[in-house]
Amino acid sequence: MGSFSIWHWLIVLLIVVMIFGTKKLKNIGQDLGGAVKGFKEGMKDGTASPEDKPAAAAQVSNAASEKNTIDVEARHKS
C-alpha cells in the first residue's frame, strides 16, 4: 500500500505528456542535458592547472580581436 505500482507511474506519465506535450518535454530534456554538460565542463575548467589558464586567456583575446577585424577587400567590392 505504501509504494506505487507500475500502473500508477504509467498513468502519471500519461498525464504529464498530455499536459506538457512531447515537444515541450523533449526541449526540457535537451536543456537539462546541456546544463549538466556545461556544469561538468565548468568543473573541469576549475580543476585545470594554473599553467593552462594563461594559454586559454590568450586564445580568448585572439578570438575577440578577430571579430573586430574588417575585411578591406569585402568593403571595396563593387
Protein Blocks (a to p, Z undefined) as FASTA:
>chain_A
ZZccfklmmmmmmmmmmmnopmlmmmmmmmmmmmmmmmmmmmmmmmpcfklmmmmmmmmm
mmmmmmmpccfklmmpZZ
